[in-house]
């Protein structure tokens, strides 16, 4: 397995775990994991760069949902 494949697998696992926590109402845990995904994928070099990463889009959308629920 290549480094990129391993990273992709880890990100997918994190997103799935965060989504499960989100659905169970564990919003703080889900938020923390979504933030980890965003941090792993980049150093936030601007909105366009941030949104170019597929898992960031999922994490950001779900973070927005959490903030609405809180």
Backbone as JSON, one array per atom type, in Angstrom:
{
  "sequence": "XXXXXXXXXXXXXXXXXXXXXXXXXXXXXXXXXXXXXXXXXXXXXXXXXXXXXXXXXXXXXXXXXXXXXX",
  "N": [[0.86, -1.17, 0.0], [0.6, 2.18, -0.88], [1.87, 5.34, 0.36], [0.05, 7.41, -0.14], [-2.32, 5.95, -0.53], [-2.62, 4.84, 2.0], [-2.95, 7.15, 3.55], [-5.34, 8.1, 2.41], [-7.08, 6.02, 3.14], [-6.97, 6.26, 5.94], [-8.07, 8.83, 6.26], [-10.64, 8.42, 5.26], [-11.58, 6.6, 7.17], [-11.51, 8.23, 9.46], [-13.43, 10.18, 8.75], [-15.71, 8.55, 8.6], [-15.91, 7.69, 11.28], [-16.29, 10.15, 12.55], [-18.74, 10.88, 11.41], [-20.4, 8.88, 12.44], [-20.3, 9.51, 15.19], [-21.46, 12.03, 15.04], [-24.07, 11.42, 14.16], [-24.92, 10.06, 16.41], [-25.21, 12.07, 18.16], [-23.0, 12.94, 19.48], [-21.55, 15.52, 19.46], [-19.29, 17.12, 20.11], [-17.16, 15.29, 19.97], [-17.37, 14.5, 17.28], [-16.92, 16.97, 16.01], [-14.25, 17.47, 16.74], [-12.9, 15.41, 15.37], [-13.58, 15.98, 12.68], [-12.21, 18.39, 12.44], [-9.6, 17.46, 12.69], [-9.35, 16.05, 10.29], [-9.41, 18.13, 8.44], [-7.09, 19.48, 9.2], [-5.12, 17.53, 8.7], [-5.2, 17.38, 5.93], [-4.15, 19.73, 4.93], [-2.56, 22.95, 5.17], [-4.26, 25.06, 5.36], [-4.11, 27.08, 3.26], [-5.66, 29.19, 2.18], [-9.03, 29.61, 1.01], [-9.78, 28.41, -1.48], [-7.81, 26.44, -1.88], [-8.23, 24.92, 0.43], [-10.82, 23.93, -0.01], [-10.37, 22.31, -2.16], [-9.69, 19.79, -1.46], [-11.1, 16.64, -1.18], [-12.05, 15.35, 1.24], [-12.03, 17.45, 2.97], [-14.17, 19.02, 2.15], [-16.36, 17.45, 2.89], [-15.91, 17.34, 5.67], [-16.03, 20.07, 6.37], [-18.67, 20.74, 5.63], [-20.08, 19.09, 7.39], [-19.18, 20.07, 9.83], [-20.36, 22.58, 9.77], [-23.01, 21.8, 10.0], [-22.97, 20.74, 12.6], [-22.45, 23.07, 14.08], [-24.83, 24.42, 13.65], [-26.55, 22.78, 15.05], [-25.76, 23.07, 17.66]],
  "CA": [[0.0, 0.0, 0.0], [1.4, 3.4, -0.96], [1.61, 6.34, 1.4], [-1.2, 8.1, -0.48], [-3.43, 5.04, -0.27], [-2.75, 4.74, 3.45], [-3.53, 8.41, 4.0], [-6.73, 8.11, 1.96], [-7.79, 5.07, 3.99], [-7.08, 6.86, 7.27], [-9.02, 9.95, 6.2], [-11.98, 7.84, 5.12], [-11.92, 6.04, 8.47], [-11.8, 9.35, 10.35], [-14.72, 10.76, 8.34], [-16.77, 7.61, 9.01], [-16.02, 7.76, 12.74], [-16.9, 11.45, 12.88], [-20.15, 10.83, 11.01], [-21.1, 8.05, 13.42], [-20.45, 10.33, 16.4], [-22.41, 13.09, 14.71], [-25.41, 10.82, 14.16], [-25.26, 9.68, 17.78], [-25.34, 13.27, 18.97], [-21.73, 13.23, 20.15], [-21.12, 16.61, 18.6], [-17.92, 17.56, 20.42], [-16.25, 14.29, 19.43], [-17.42, 14.61, 15.83], [-16.26, 18.22, 15.63], [-12.81, 17.28, 16.9], [-12.41, 14.55, 14.29], [-13.67, 16.74, 11.43], [-11.11, 19.36, 12.45], [-8.38, 16.69, 12.42], [-9.32, 15.76, 8.86], [-9.02, 19.37, 7.76], [-5.69, 19.75, 9.52], [-4.29, 16.54, 8.02], [-5.18, 17.6, 4.48], [-3.5, 20.94, 4.45], [-2.22, 23.99, 6.12], [-5.23, 26.15, 5.19], [-3.52, 28.14, 2.43], [-6.72, 29.88, 1.46], [-10.3, 28.89, 0.86], [-9.78, 27.58, -2.68], [-6.94, 25.28, -1.6], [-8.9, 24.13, 1.46], [-11.98, 23.25, -0.59], [-9.96, 21.42, -3.24], [-9.47, 18.46, -0.89], [-12.44, 16.06, -1.06], [-12.5, 15.09, 2.61], [-12.27, 18.74, 3.62], [-15.52, 19.45, 1.81], [-17.25, 16.68, 3.77], [-15.69, 17.76, 7.05], [-16.53, 21.44, 6.55], [-20.13, 20.69, 5.58], [-20.58, 18.48, 8.62], [-18.91, 21.03, 10.91], [-21.42, 23.59, 9.7], [-24.2, 21.17, 10.55], [-22.8, 20.67, 14.05], [-22.6, 24.41, 14.64], [-26.26, 24.73, 13.62], [-27.22, 21.96, 16.06], [-25.36, 23.48, 19.02]],
  "C": [[0.9, 1.24, 0.0], [1.03, 4.35, 0.17], [0.3, 7.06, 1.13], [-2.42, 7.23, -0.21], [-3.69, 4.9, 1.22], [-3.4, 5.99, 4.02], [-5.01, 8.48, 3.64], [-7.59, 7.19, 2.83], [-8.01, 5.63, 5.39], [-8.08, 8.0, 7.29], [-10.45, 9.44, 6.09], [-12.46, 7.27, 6.45], [-12.29, 7.15, 9.46], [-13.16, 9.97, 10.03], [-15.87, 9.85, 8.79], [-16.99, 7.65, 10.52], [-16.69, 9.06, 13.17], [-18.38, 11.44, 12.55], [-20.97, 9.99, 11.98], [-21.33, 8.83, 14.72], [-21.49, 11.42, 16.2], [-23.84, 12.55, 14.79], [-25.86, 10.41, 15.55], [-25.4, 10.88, 18.71], [-24.09, 13.62, 19.75], [-21.01, 14.32, 19.36], [-19.7, 17.07, 18.86], [-16.89, 16.59, 19.84], [-16.19, 14.38, 17.91], [-16.69, 15.85, 15.35], [-14.74, 18.07, 15.69], [-12.22, 16.46, 15.75], [-12.48, 15.28, 12.95], [-12.54, 17.75, 11.33], [-9.77, 18.67, 12.18], [-8.23, 16.41, 10.93], [-8.85, 16.99, 8.09], [-7.55, 19.67, 7.99], [-4.76, 18.79, 8.78], [-4.14, 16.89, 6.54], [-4.52, 18.88, 4.04], [-3.28, 21.95, 5.54], [-3.07, 25.24, 5.93], [-4.64, 27.34, 4.43], [-4.59, 28.85, 1.6], [-7.91, 28.98, 1.21], [-10.29, 27.95, -0.34], [-8.97, 26.3, -2.47], [-7.62, 24.34, -0.6], [-10.04, 23.32, 0.86], [-11.63, 22.31, -1.73], [-9.73, 19.99, -2.75], [-10.83, 17.81, -0.61], [-12.92, 15.82, 0.37], [-12.71, 16.38, 3.38], [-13.68, 19.22, 3.36], [-16.53, 18.75, 2.71], [-17.14, 17.18, 5.2], [-16.25, 19.15, 7.3], [-18.05, 21.47, 6.54], [-20.7, 20.13, 6.88], [-20.29, 19.34, 9.84], [-19.99, 22.1, 10.94], [-22.71, 23.05, 10.29], [-24.14, 21.09, 12.07], [-23.02, 22.03, 14.68], [-24.06, 24.84, 14.66], [-27.0, 23.99, 14.73], [-26.9, 22.41, 17.48], [-26.11, 24.71, 19.46]]
}
